[in-house]
Each structure stands twice: as structure tokens, then as C-alpha cells.
């Protein structure tokens, strides 16, 4: 399962814009709420760490923030996404998802270059060129459909893990969902790769990011309206399921990055 986790690099703004960023962050963290447990991750020895076996020294803070995130999803994200889904056909919502994924090419290219994956960096660049032109700014994906050039996620948090930089304790970000200390640093680095930060006033770039995160979040949640409800129904420990899903998925992604070198 793809984990779409985004965090803004700026904490300055008027309350209305901040609220939009908050809304966006919750839904972008929603994929982890389903408790995907694909892949593998190193756990602490029995008797150490939290109930899932992972070290979780920040658990009081994490659990409080997890509750906040759940309430915001219940009260804001899901109702808005449900209404959006009723008036917007799924093919249109799929195109919106592709558009914003195409626009987020820079962190993927930079991360591939940092990992010395030059072929993958070229592939991402080619996908962007094809989809931005023939695919009408990324609304369609002719790079994959016509040329077989498949997308692949990458980010600076994975780059840090790729070079065995300790990821640090598990961290539930308020409003922005599951992470670790190291992955939060990676999210900040990815956010500052937005060229707008360096060419327009901060309030313009912040407003633009807030709008992008909001639309992306609502659109994503509209395509996955039932995933959280299913997890809530079947998971005995929802907090542990989210933690386990996030950490195992990230470990699986790092393992794949290493295997691609062989």
C-alpha cells in the first residue's frame, strides 16, 4: 500500500490557512490507518518497547495525538470527502490524484540522485516530461499506459534510512499522522524542495501548499472512504495496528531500495 504522508515546512500563517493544512495532513495520513502490514521491520526483543514490540518512548504524546487525528477525521475529513465523492465522478478524482503525484516529482528525483540511483532519477524525469505534455499536466498517465514506465515513490526520509541513519523513535505527528523522528526530518526536507519557496513571498507559497494539501487529502480520502472504518472494526489495538503498518511498510521500502542495487 502506498503511504502518502505530507507535511508543510512552514508553521506561520493565519488561522484559516493553518486549518486547511491540518485538514490535509489528517487525510494524507489516512493510508496508515488501515494497518497495512506488508514487508518486514526489525522489532525490539520481547519485553521491550510497547505492546507491538516496537520501542515507543514517546507513547503518551503519540497516543494523545493519535486520538486528535482520529477525531479530526471523524468530524471533518470523512464528511467532506463523502460529499465530494457524491458530486465528483471517480475518473475525475483519479485524474486529480495523478496530477498532484506528477507535480511532486522533485523530491523523488532528488532522493534517487542522493541514493546514486541515476536510472531511477532519469525514469522519474521521463515520466514527468511525458505526463506533463501528452498526459495534460499529469491528469493522465501515458508514461505507464503507453510506454510501460511505472511510477515509484521515494523521499528524503527513505534516503536517510538507505544510508543507515537512525530513524529514531516512532512519532505520531499532530495533524500529519504516523512518522519517526528521522522521517519527520525527511518530510521537512522534501517540503523545502518546492521551488516556490525561493521565488515568491512565503505567504504565497504557504497558501499554495495549503491548498494543494487540502485538495490532495480530500481527494485521497474520497477514494478510500471505507478503509479506516474496516480497520477500526477489525483491529483490536488500532494504535498498534497503525504503528505496525507504518514501520513495517517503511522497512519494506528500504529493503526494496537495497535489493534494487543487486
N, C-alpha and C positions, 0 to 999 in steps of 0.2 A: 504494500500500500504506500502510496506516495504521501509524504508528510509535507504539507505546505505550511511552514511556520515563518511569519514575517514580523519584524519589529522596527519601528521608526527610530531613527538616530537622533531625533530632536525631542526635547521634553518641554519646549517653550511654545505656548500658543494660547489662544483664547479658549474658553471652556467649550464652546461649540465644536471647534476643530478637534480638541482633545477627545471629546466624546465620540466623534466619528472614528478616531484611531482606536479607541478602546473597543468599540463595536467590531471593528475589523479584526483586531487581534484575537478576539474570542473565537470567531468562526474559522479563522485560519488555523487555529489550534485544534479545531474540531476533529480532524482525521485521527489524532492520537486518542480521542475519547472512545474510539471503537475498540481499543485494546488489541491491536494487531500484534501478534507475537511471532511473526516470521523472522528468520535469522537467528543469531545467537549473540550472547553477551556474557562476559565474564562476571560471575557473581561472587560475593564475598563468602567465606566459609560459613557453615551452619553456626547459628548463634550470634552472628554479627550482622549489623545493619538492621533494616526494617523488616516488616512481615514478608516482603517479596524476596528477601535475601540480598537486596542491594543496600549499600551504605547510603543512609539518608539522614545526615546530621541536621539538616535544615527542615526536618519533617513538620515541626509546629508551624513554621511560616508557610511551608508548601501546602499543607492541608488547609490552612485558612485561605490561601489564595485559590486553591482548587475549588473551595466552596463558593468564593466570589465569582469565579469563572462559570461555574455551573448555573448560578442564579442569573447571571447576565445572559447566558444562552437561553435559559427558560423564559426570561422576561422580555428580551429584546431580539436576539439573533433569530431564534426559531420562528417567532411570529412574523417578523419582517420577511424572512426568507420564504415562508409559506405563502404569504401574499404575493410576493414576487414571482414564485413558481406558478401561481394560478393565472397570471396575466402574461407570462413570458414563455413561449414555446421552448422545449428542451434544446432543439438545434441552435436557437439563438443563444441560450445560456452556455452551450458547449463552445460556441464561437467566442463568447466573451472570455471564457477560461483560456482558450488558445491565444487570444490577443494579449492578455496580461502575461502569460507564460513567455510569449515571444518577446515582449518588452523587457523582461528580466534577464536578458542574455548576458549582460556584462559580468555579474558575479560568477556565472557558470564558466565563462571563458577565462576570467582571471584565475579562478580556482584550478581549472585544468592546467593552465600555464604554470601556476605555483607548484603543482604536483608533477611537472615535467611531462604532462600528457598532451603533447603537441598535436597529435592526430585528433584527439577528442576536442581540443580547442578549435581546430580547423573545422571539425564537424559541426560544432555549435555555431560557428561563424557562417558556415554554408547554410545551415538551417535558417538562420536569421535572414540571410540575404534572399533566399528563395521565398520564405513565407512572408517577408515584408513586401515583396513585389508581387509575385504570382499569387500569393495567398492573401492579398488585400490586407496588408498591415498585420498579418498573423491571424486573421479571422478564420482562415482555413490552413490546413497543414499539407500542402502538396509535397513538401520535403520528404515526409514519410509516405504519403499515399501514392505519389508518383515515382519517387526516387529511392524509397526504402531507407531514408536517413532517419533513424529513430531518435527521439528525444531521450536525454538522460540528465537527471538532476545532479547538481554539485553545488557546494557552497563553501565558504571560508571555514565554517565550523568543522566540516569534514576534512579540510586541508590541515587544520591543526591536529586532528586525530590521526590523519595519514602519517604525519611526522612524529607520532607518539607523544605529542604534547598532552599532559594530563588534562582530562576534561573536567576534573573537579567534581564536587557533589552534585547530585540531582537538584534542579531548581525549577519550581513552578512559578513562572513569571506572572505577576498580576496582569490580567487582561490579555497577555500574549501566549499563555499556555506553557506546556512542558518543555524543559530545556536542561542544560547543565551550565555551570559557570563558564566553561570553555565555549560551549555552543552559543551562549549569550554574547560573548565577545565576538564570535564569528558573525552573529546576526548584526551586531553594530557595524562590523567591518563591511559586510555586504551592503548595509544601508548607505554607507558613505561612498559607495561606488556609483551612486546616482549622479550623473554629470550635472543635473540641475542645481545641486548644492553649490557648485562653483561658478555658475554663470548667471544666476538670478538671485534676488533677495531671499533670505531664509524663509520669510513668511509665504512667499510664492511656492517655493519647493515643498515646504511643510504642508501647505494646503493641497498641493498636487498629490503628495504621497498619501495624505489622509483620505482624499477622495478615491485614489486607486485602491488603498487597502480596504476601504468600506465596500466598494463595488465588488472587488475580488472576494471578500469574505462572504457577503450576502449571496453572491452567485454560487460560490462553492457550497455553502450550506443548503441552498435550494436544490442542488444536485444530489445531496446526501441527507435528506430530511429525516430518515429513519435510523441512521447509523448509531446515533447516540442513544436513542430510545432502546434499541436492541442491546447495546452494551449494558445499559442501566438495568435491563430486565434480567440478563443472564450472569452478570459479573457479581460474585459475592463481595469482593472488595474492589469497588470501582477505582478508587485512588491507586491501588496497587496495580490494577489492570492497565491504567494509563501509563504509569511509571514503567511497568514491564514492557509494554508495547513500544514506548518511545526509545528506551535504552537498547532493547534488542534490535529494533529497526536500524538505529544509528550504527550499532556494532556490525550489523549485517552489511550496511552500505560501505563501511570502512573495509571490511573483509573483501568485498567485491572490488574495491579500488585497488587493493594489493594484488588480487588474483589477476586483474587485467594486465599486470606488468609481466606476467609469465606467458 
